[in-house]
């Protein structure tokens, strides 16, 4: 995990270009499940909505026993 130094976050999460949008999975959002670096997609509202929907559908790739159905935290907020 991070040592609290902002400059180390790029190395920790494998950021190789800016801007980078990352999807996290897991109960504590420790695992990067996807990265998006295409600024054309980031600037397109419909494309971003599609990317977010795809990430949400993946659910939690490492569900806990209390989340056996998957979906994770965001799915509980926004629906699966």
N, C-alpha and C positions, 0 to 999 in steps of 0.2 A: 504494500500500500504506500501511498504518498507519505513523504516525510514532512509535508507542509510547505515545501519550497515550490512556488509556482513555476519556476524555470525547469523543474524536474518533471512536470506533468506531461510535457511533450514526449519525453523519453519513455516515461512509464506507460503511456497509452499509445505509443507508436504514431504520433502525429508527425507527418512528413511534409505537409503543405498547409497553408492557411488560405482560407478558413477550412476547418474540418468540423463536421457535425458527426457525432458518434451516437450509436444506439447501444444501450447497456441492457444486459439481462442479468438475472439473478436477484435474490432477495435483497441484497444490500447494494445493488448496482455496481458490483466490482468487476464484472466481466464485460468487455467490449464485444458486442455481437456483430456490429457492422459500422462501417465508416462511409461518409459521404463527403467528397471533396469537390464535386462538380458544381461550380458557382452558377451555371445555367439552371441546374435543378434547384439550387437553393433560392434563386431569385424568382422561380416560377411557383406561384401559390398552389396550383393544382398538382404539380409534380411533387412538391413538398408534402402535401396532404397524402398523396399516394405512397410516398416513402414511409411516412409516419404510420399509415395504415398497415403497410407490410410489416413494419417492425412490431406493431401491436399484435398482429396475427401470429407472429412467431411465439409470443408469450415468453414465459420464463423457461429458458432451456435447462435450468437447474432448479426445478421446483422443490420447495420444502414439503414436508408431509402435510402442512396446513394449506398448501396450495396445490394439491395433487392434480387439480384440473388444469393447471397452467394459467396463463394470462397475466399473472404478476400484478404488481401494484397499479400500473396505469390502466390495466383492463378493469380493475375494480372501480377505478374512478370514472373512466370513460365508457365502460362496457366492452365486452369482448367481440 
